[in-house]
Amino acid sequence: MPGLEDLYREIILDHYRNPRNRGELPTPPARRVEGFNPLCGDEIVVYLDLEDGRVSDMRIDGQGCSISQSSASMMSAAVKGKTVAEARQLIRAFKAMMSIHESRLDGEDGEATAPDPEVKLGDLEALQGVVKFPVRIKCATLSWNTLQQGLDEAAATA
Amino acid sequence: MALSTEVVKKDFPILDHQTHGKRLVYLDSAASSQKPSAVLDAMQHYYETTHANVHRGVYGIAEEATRLYEQARGKCARFIGAPSERGIVFTKNVTEAMNLVAHSWGRANLAAGDAILLTEIEHHANLVPWLMLKEERGIELRFIPMAEDYSLDLTDLDRLIDGVKLVSVTAMSNVLGTLPPLRRLADAAHAAGALFMVDGAQYVPHLPTDVAELGCDFFGFTGHKMLGPTGIGVLWAREELLEAMPAFLGGGEMIRDVRLDGWTPNEIPWKFEAGTPPIAEAVGLGAAIDYLGGLGMDAVREHEVALTAYALRTLTERYGDGISIYGPSEPAQRGGVVSFNYKDVHPHDLSQVLDEAGVCVRAGHHCAKPLMRRLGVGATARASFYVYNDEADVDALADALAEADRLFTF
């Protein structure tokens, strides 16, 4: 039986207490994306500045539980300054850690969505304990799905 | 006779089970109640001895299944003071009951510009069907606001109700425990020429109910919150309204005749019961009604008022300003749901910590997002009480809250 210590690791509580990159960015030029967790009411707003294929700046707004907020904070720290391609690699690696393996019914998922084993999650690995609490996985992935949506929208309008 | 939780607890097998090695302290009956052996046994016995489809076979067990199904309808009618069982339509749950009215009565009677009156404290079940109709038809939705003391603010009722065709309100808020003044709202609705609909999901399980005395035209409730099984609910409506309403879902059972060029609807209430109904669930609901009848609904209400008073007192005394409780302060004027926030701990985290202590509470927006916005919170934790809860359960909740300090007090 997993205990609370598996879930609430110190680094998670640190990011919850002292969220990184908290706030807003002027839109435009920044892109604003909202994510909702319909089960618990958590809301995440991701502000993205994309320049030359790079996430040049990023802010997180919204409200939610320690898992959704710390995951968003850690995500912003990990993704800010990275290229869009690197950000997408991190998203895939994080979702894989959350036991979410994206595949398509047409069987054409192949290499494109498999996480690169070279991608290092660093502090984000503290969130691995969430997997033992299945209802909380959606809390941890909320900001990542929101970021992915923002990158997809940017790619579609580029 | 006063209700003895010591005796009642023994009737609920799940309460013998442990969670995380701790006694199960179930404080989420407003989401779904637990089931007594009487309900479980009745359904098991039905499947083992009687099951067949209803209103079809002419053989013995089919006739008996039909008799049990229709007997449950009669029990539902008597339990809510309905004048006859012909007004009792079995649905999947109260959400389907509200949708049935919005689809059938709503589409036959509401056109662009017509208004209906709801409240700010409604569950999504009494909001979304009307929002859908607003999108489709352009009807106008008005809302009775919530007052600062969590009651309904009826100051502007005369203006709000003027010209509306329907007033639809919850009988008890699933978040606040607020008990709106139903009879007063019914009279105001009827004086304005409107019909009066009530979402009784949180009311019927906990208070003696008389739809005629309350002045209702439509009334919905659900089985699984009143010790019965999931998958069965009830829409009660005045017979003449049901007679005039078009059918809802089409299929077997709800027809009198079908030709290749058309069909004729069945009589009420079967006109609204397309397909094979939840037969075992009706039997289970009937057994739940018998069980509650045995306890006596006055005794149930008395027990819950006393327990709610104890909970409000205990939580306030132990945590003072550390706990914010959302709902009327007077136990006799509210239901047994206590929504709260504890310090700065997010309800989701709080619920996780309480779970470790075996305490089950709901955390989230409770399917009432507009109310959450009105309260200025994203979510709350909610403890809700029923016949099997006692002061030891409240104490377990109060003790477990302290554990949240260890992780989340900065």
Contacts between the chains, C-beta under 8 A, distances in Angstrom:
chain1	res1	chain2	res2	distance
A	1	B	20	6.2
A	1	B	21	7.6
A	3	B	356	7.3
A	4	B	352	7.0
A	4	B	353	6.5
A	4	B	356	5.6
A	4	B	407	6.8
A	7	B	352	6.8
A	8	B	349	7.8
A	8	B	407	5.3
A	13	B	407	6.9
A	13	B	408	7.7
A	17	B	410	5.1
A	39	B	364	6.4
A	40	B	347	7.8
A	40	B	348	5.2
A	40	B	363	6.6
A	40	B	364	4.4
A	40	B	365	7.2
A	40	B	379	5.9
A	41	B	364	5.6
A	41	B	365	3.8
A	41	B	369	6.8
A	41	B	372	6.4
A	41	B	378	4.9
A	41	B	379	4.6
A	42	B	348	7.5
A	42	B	378	6.9
A	42	B	379	7.7
A	43	B	378	6.8
A	63	B	378	4.7
A	64	B	346	6.7
A	64	B	348	7.6
A	64	B	378	7.0
A	65	B	346	4.0
A	65	B	347	7.7
A	65	B	348	3.7
A	65	B	349	5.1
A	66	B	346	6.2
A	66	B	348	8.0
A	66	B	349	5.0
A	66	B	408	7.3
A	67	B	348	7.5
A	67	B	349	7.6
A	133	B	352	7.2
A	136	B	348	7.7
A	136	B	352	7.3
A	139	B	348	6.8
